[in-house]
Every structure is written in C-alpha cells, then in structure tokens.
Amino acid sequence: MARNPGGGGGSFPRYSGTYSGGYQMQNLLSVAEFLRSNGYSRSAAAGIAGAIAGESSGDPEAVGSGGAGLIGWTPPSKASPISPIVTGSPQADFNAQLTDLLEYNNTNGPIRQLKNLSGDPVAASEFYSQNFERPLVTNSDVRANVAHSIYQQLGGYKADAAYTQYTGTGKPGGGGSSSGGGGGLFGWVQDIWSGLGHDVSGAEHAALGDVSGVSDVAQAMVGLAAPFVTIAHAVDWFMSPSHWIRIFCGLGGTVMLGIGVWNLSHVGGQAASVTVMGSSIPASTGGSIALPVGILGVGLGGALLFIAFHNLPASVKTFPDFLAYLQVEIQKEHSKAPAPEAATA
C-alpha cells in the first residue's frame, strides 16, 4: 500500500503501469477494490471500472480531448479536492484521483442508488456512464468485457478498512452506509456537525441519514412543482402587452405574406377569391394590378414577421406606442446613414 502524501485519509492500492489486452487491468481492479472498501456494491465497483476502462484504460496519466485522469476530468482543474491530478508521478496521481473519484461520485449523480446497484455489472457500467460520466455518445465509454472480468475478480474480496477514505469536504467517504458521503441537505448538515468538532458515526450517522430522507422528499416536491413554474412563466409572458403585439404581427404577417405570394403567382390571370364562413373574400386581384398588390403583400408581411420574431421593449403596450417605437428606430437608422459627399467643381 502507498500512503497519500497530501489530502484524503487511509491507504491506497499500489499503482501498476502494466497493460493487458489494451487496459491497465491491475489499476482497474485496484479502483474497484478501493470502491468496495468505501461502501460500493460489487456490481457498482465493477461497473465503474468498466466505464473507467473506456475513459482512460485505467491509466491515471491519460490526457486527451481536453480531459485527463482516470475518468477524464474535463477540464482537469475540475477535479477536487486534490489538484492537479497529472503531475508525472503515477503513484501520487493515482492516489489523488481515487480520492477525487469519491468526491466526484458524491456530487455528480444519484450516489446512493449507484452504491447499491446489484446484478449485471455491465448494466451498472451503463448506469454510471449515463448518470455520472455522461459522454456525448451514450455508453461509448462502457467496456463490457472489463466490467465482467473485474466483477469475477471481486468475488470473495473483503473490504479493506485501510482503504476507507475521507472526501474533500471532510466527510467519511462512505464506509458501507448507502446514506454516507452524499450531497444535498445531508451533506450540508454533516458539514456543520463536523465543523463543530464532532465525529459523525454510530447513532449520529443514522440520525443524519434520516435527514437525507427529508432531502429526498424536498427534492421530489421541487420536481413536482417544476411544471407549474413553467406554466407560471408562460402565463407571465402572455401578460406582457408587447408580446401580444408580436403575436398579432405574426398572425397578420403570415396572412399578408400568403396574399402577396398568391397575387404574385396570379399576375395576368383572373381575379380569385376564397370563401370563409360563407363569405367571399378576394385573394387575388388578377390582371396587371396583381403584381403591385403581391409586392405590397410580401413586403408588408415580411415586415410584420420581422417584428414578430424580435423582442419589443416593455414600454410598448399599445398600437400608438408601437408606431412611436418604429418611428424612433427609423430615425436612429437615418441618423447613422453617412452624409452625402459634397460635389466637387
């Protein structure tokens, strides 16, 4: 075992740079054993190792595509609590990244669900990829053969208490309890309790675990309220008069553009009309007059649609306000126009 030179706590497995089948399998097994000793199930530990294989092949010195380290922290400076994570010293970097891995998992996904996964290690690997790593191509970092191999090698493994670590926030990294090391309300209360000089263990740890249940209820309530917040924003948008002007401009612009295009397509032809609710409405003037009417319709329709797709100031509440706003904008553009050059003799 190698001691951590700075940060974390406990001991770390030995780094090995030996490749087997394209992966540093001993490192991947060490990662899985480290996770098992910090409260992760056999399936979860093997699944995470399978995803790490796709990210870095198990090499803590791996660098590429803007990321670095075992899980490809992007950018590498996001790794915490220990940084930098690639210093050219493989064992020290391996130690630091194992501690950072616990912190990353605790703060970037459903940690309690992850730590208690059971069954197929490949499914666990896919769960970790989708909910923690989140690559651009779903499950592209999952290596099923590695997950299966590590799962088999973990059979009969007994958690090593020497590997039990502390996260960067000073909390135990999860010594077997599914509620340990999490974020949210639980982590906040645990930070305060630890800051007062108390060790979180035994009955106190169980009591704080109950607090995490309250956090779950609160998060569920926030999730249920989210659609109503969206509806409230939509209603608020419709309450703005300037938005109604944009809506009417959009409707009017669509109609005028349609009339304009219809007239342009019937230049020199016969006049045409459409029947709407029993009433005949002229749609094309026909003959030679259809051309100027079509040009006017397309131009006016385009202008209205342009207004519809651009934000208006909140001060525009009525149609006269709208006309005044247009006048001011036209004057601004006119004032920006370069003055004509003086004629030379």
C-alpha positions in Angstrom: 0.0 0.0 0.0 1.1 3.6 -0.6 0.3 6.4 1.7 -1.4 9.5 0.4 1.2 12.4 0.5 -1.4 15.1 1.0 -5.2 15.0 1.5 -7.6 12.2 1.9 -7.0 9.6 4.5 -6.2 5.9 5.0 -4.1 4.0 2.4 -4.2 3.4 -1.3 -3.6 0.4 -3.6 -0.4 0.2 -5.5 -0.2 1.7 -9.0 0.7 -0.6 -11.8 1.5 0.6 -15.3 1.3 -2.9 -16.9 -1.1 -3.3 -19.8 -3.2 -6.4 -20.5 -5.5 -6.6 -23.5 -5.2 -2.8 -24.0 -6.0 -1.9 -20.4 -4.2 -1.4 -17.2 -6.2 -4.2 -15.6 -4.4 -4.2 -12.3 -5.2 -0.5 -11.8 -8.8 -1.1 -12.8 -9.1 -3.9 -10.2 -7.5 -1.7 -7.6 -10.0 1.0 -8.3 -12.8 -1.5 -7.9 -11.4 -2.8 -4.6 -10.9 0.7 -3.4 -14.6 1.5 -4.1 -15.7 -1.8 -2.5 -13.9 -0.7 0.6 -15.7 2.6 0.5 -19.2 1.3 0.6 -19.9 0.4 -3.1 -21.5 -2.9 -4.1 -19.6 -5.5 -6.1 -21.7 -4.7 -9.2 -21.2 -0.9 -8.8 -17.5 -1.2 -8.3 -17.0 -3.4 -11.4 -19.4 -1.2 -13.5 -17.4 1.9 -12.6 -14.2 0.2 -13.5 -15.7 -0.8 -16.8 -16.5 2.8 -17.6 -13.1 4.0 -16.5 -11.6 1.5 -18.9 -13.3 3.3 -21.8 -12.2 6.7 -20.5 -8.5 6.2 -19.7 -7.8 2.4 -20.0 -7.1 2.6 -16.3 -4.1 5.0 -16.7 -4.1 7.9 -14.3 -1.6 9.7 -16.5 -4.0 9.6 -19.5 -4.5 13.0 -21.2 -6.6 13.9 -24.3 -9.5 15.7 -25.8 -9.4 18.3 -23.0 -9.7 15.8 -20.2 -7.3 13.9 -18.0 -7.0 11.2 -15.4 -8.9 8.0 -14.7 -12.4 9.4 -15.5 -11.2 12.1 -17.9 -12.0 15.2 -15.7 -12.8 17.9 -18.2 -11.1 20.3 -17.7 -8.6 18.6 -15.4 -8.9 21.6 -13.0 -12.4 20.5 -12.1 -11.0 17.6 -10.1 -11.3 18.1 -6.3 -10.3 18.1 -3.5 -6.8 17.3 -4.8 -5.5 19.1 -7.9 -3.5 19.0 -10.2 -4.2 15.3 -11.0 -1.5 14.6 -13.6 1.9 15.6 -12.3 4.2 13.0 -13.9 4.2 10.9 -10.6 1.9 7.9 -11.4 1.5 6.7 -7.8 0.8 10.1 -6.3 -1.6 10.9 -9.2 -3.3 7.5 -8.7 -3.8 8.3 -5.0 -5.1 11.8 -5.6 -7.5 10.6 -8.3 -9.0 7.9 -6.2 -9.9 10.5 -3.5 -11.2 12.8 -6.2 -13.2 10.0 -7.7 -15.1 9.6 -4.4 -15.8 13.3 -4.3 -16.9 13.3 -8.0 -19.4 10.5 -7.4 -20.7 12.1 -4.2 -21.6 15.3 -6.0 -22.4 14.4 -9.6 -25.3 11.9 -9.6 -27.6 9.6 -7.6 -24.8 8.3 -5.3 -27.0 6.2 -3.0 -28.6 4.4 -6.0 -25.1 3.9 -7.6 -23.5 2.4 -4.5 -26.3 -0.2 -4.0 -26.6 -1.4 -7.6 -26.8 -5.2 -7.9 -26.8 -7.8 -10.7 -25.3 -7.3 -14.1 -22.1 -5.3 -13.9 -22.5 -4.1 -17.5 -25.9 -2.6 -16.6 -24.1 -0.9 -13.6 -21.4 0.4 -16.0 -24.1 1.9 -18.3 -25.8 3.4 -15.3 -22.6 5.1 -14.3 -21.9 6.3 -17.8 -25.4 7.8 -18.3 -25.7 9.4 -14.9 -22.2 10.4 -13.9 -19.8 10.4 -16.9 -22.4 11.5 -19.5 -20.3 11.1 -22.7 -21.6 12.8 -25.9 -22.3 9.3 -27.3 -24.3 7.3 -24.8 -22.5 4.4 -23.2 -19.5 4.9 -25.5 -17.1 4.5 -22.6 -18.6 1.2 -21.3 -16.3 -1.8 -21.7 -18.5 -4.8 -21.0 -15.6 -7.3 -21.1 -13.7 -5.3 -18.5 -16.8 -5.0 -16.2 -17.4 -8.7 -16.4 -13.7 -9.5 -15.7 -13.5 -7.2 -12.7 -16.7 -8.5 -11.3 -15.4 -12.0 -11.4 -12.1 -11.0 -9.7 -14.0 -9.2 -6.9 -15.6 -12.5 -5.9 -14.7 -13.2 -2.3 -13.0 -9.8 -1.9 -13.2 -8.5 1.7 -13.4 -4.7 2.2 -10.1 -3.3 3.4 -10.6 -0.9 6.2 -7.3 0.7 5.4 -8.7 2.0 2.1 -11.6 3.8 3.8 -11.1 7.4 2.7 -12.3 10.9 3.5 -13.7 13.2 0.9 -12.5 16.7 0.3 -15.3 18.1 2.4 -14.1 16.2 5.5 -16.9 13.6 5.5 -16.3 9.9 5.6 -16.3 8.6 2.0 -19.0 6.1 2.6 -18.0 3.2 4.8 -20.8 0.9 3.8 -23.8 3.1 4.5 -25.9 4.0 1.5 -26.6 7.4 3.0 -23.0 8.2 3.7 -20.9 10.8 1.8 -23.9 12.2 -0.1 -24.5 15.8 -1.1 -27.6 18.0 -0.6 -29.2 18.6 2.7 -27.5 15.6 4.3 -24.0 16.8 3.3 -24.8 20.3 4.5 -25.9 19.2 7.9 -22.9 16.8 8.1 -20.5 19.7 7.3 -21.9 21.8 10.1 -21.8 18.9 12.6 -18.2 18.1 11.6 -17.2 21.7 11.8 -18.4 21.8 15.4 -15.7 19.2 16.2 -18.0 16.2 16.3 -17.3 12.9 14.6 -20.2 11.6 12.5 -20.6 8.0 13.4 -22.9 5.5 15.1 -26.2 6.8 16.2 -25.4 10.3 14.9 -24.7 9.0 11.4 -28.0 7.1 11.5 -29.8 10.3 12.6 -28.2 12.3 9.8 -29.2 9.5 7.4 -32.8 10.3 8.4 -32.2 13.9 7.3 -31.2 12.7 3.9 -34.7 11.2 3.6 -36.1 14.7 4.2 -33.8 16.0 1.5 -35.2 13.3 -0.9 -38.8 14.4 -0.1 -37.9 18.1 -0.6 -36.3 17.3 -4.0 -39.3 15.3 -5.0 -41.6 18.3 -4.1 -39.4 20.6 -6.2 -39.7 18.1 -9.1 -43.4 18.1 -8.8 -43.6 21.9 -8.7 -41.3 22.3 -11.8 -44.2 22.0 -14.4 -46.2 24.7 -12.5 -43.2 27.0 -12.6 -43.0 26.6 -16.3 -46.7 27.3 -16.7 -46.3 30.4 -14.5 -43.5 31.7 -16.8 -45.7 31.1 -19.8 -48.7 33.0 -18.3 -46.3 35.8 -17.3 -45.1 36.0 -20.9 -48.7 36.4 -22.2 -49.4 39.1 -19.6 -46.9 41.5 -21.4 -48.7 43.8 -23.9 -45.6 43.9 -26.1 -45.8 40.2 -26.6 -49.4 40.4 -27.8 -48.3 43.0 -30.4 -45.7 40.4 -31.5 -48.4 37.7 -31.7 -50.7 39.9 -33.8 -47.8 40.9 -36.0 -47.1 37.2 -36.5 -50.6 36.4 -37.5 -51.0 39.4 -39.7 -47.7 39.0 -41.3 -48.5 35.3 -42.2 -51.8 36.4 -43.8 -50.3 39.3 -45.7 -47.4 37.1 -46.9 -49.8 34.5 -48.1 -51.9 37.1 -50.0 -48.8 38.6 -51.5 -47.4 35.3 -52.8 -50.8 34.3 -54.1 -51.1 37.5 -56.1 -47.6 37.2 -57.5 -48.5 33.7 -58.7 -51.6 35.1 -60.5 -50.2 38.0 -62.3 -52.1 38.4 -65.6 -54.6 35.8 -64.6 -58.2 36.1 -63.4 -59.2 37.5 -60.1 -59.7 34.9 -57.4 -61.5 34.7 -54.1 -61.8 32.3 -51.2 -64.9 31.5 -49.1 -64.5 31.9 -45.4 -67.6 31.1 -43.2 -69.9 31.7 -46.1 -68.4 35.0 -47.1 -66.4 35.5 -50.3 -63.0 37.2 -49.7 -60.8 38.4 -52.6 -57.5 36.6 -52.6 -56.1 37.8 -55.9 -56.9 40.9 -57.9 -55.7 39.3 -61.1 -54.6 41.1 -64.2 -51.7 43.6 -64.1 -52.7 45.0 -60.7 -51.8 41.7 -59.1 -48.1 42.5 -59.3 -48.0 45.6 -57.2 -50.5 44.1 -54.8 -48.4 41.0 -54.5 -45.2 43.0 -53.9 -47.0 45.1 -51.2 -48.3 42.0 -49.5 -45.0 40.2 -49.4 -43.2 43.4 -48.2 -45.7 44.2 -45.5 -46.0 40.6 -44.4 -42.2 40.3 -44.2 -42.0 43.4 -42.1 -44.7 42.2 -39.7 -43.0 38.8 -39.3 -39.7 40.5 -38.7 -41.3 42.4 -35.8 -43.0 39.2 -34.5 -39.6 37.5 -34.1 -37.9 40.3 -32.4 -38.3 41.5 -28.8 -40.0 44.8 -28.2 -39.3 46.9 -25.1 -41.7 46.6 -22.2 -42.8 50.2 -22.7 -44.6 49.2 -25.9 -48.1 48.5 -24.6 -50.5 49.9 -27.2 -50.6 50.2 -31.0 -49.7 54.0 -30.8 -46.7 53.1 -28.6 -45.7 50.6 -31.3 -45.9 53.2 -34.1 -43.9 55.6 -32.0 -41.3 53.0 -31.3 -41.0 52.3 -35.1 -40.6 56.0 -35.8 -37.8 56.3 -33.3 -36.0 53.3 -34.6 -36.3 54.6 -38.2 -34.9 58.0 -37.2 -32.0 56.3 -35.4 -31.1 54.4 -38.6 -31.5 57.5 -40.6 -29.1 59.4 -38.3 -26.5 56.7 -38.7 -26.5 56.9 -42.5 -23.4 58.7 -43.9 -23.9 62.2 -45.2 -23.7 62.6 -48.9 -20.3 63.9 -50.1 -20.2 67.5 -51.3 -20.0 67.9 -55.1 -16.6 69.0 -56.4 -16.3 71.5 -59.1 
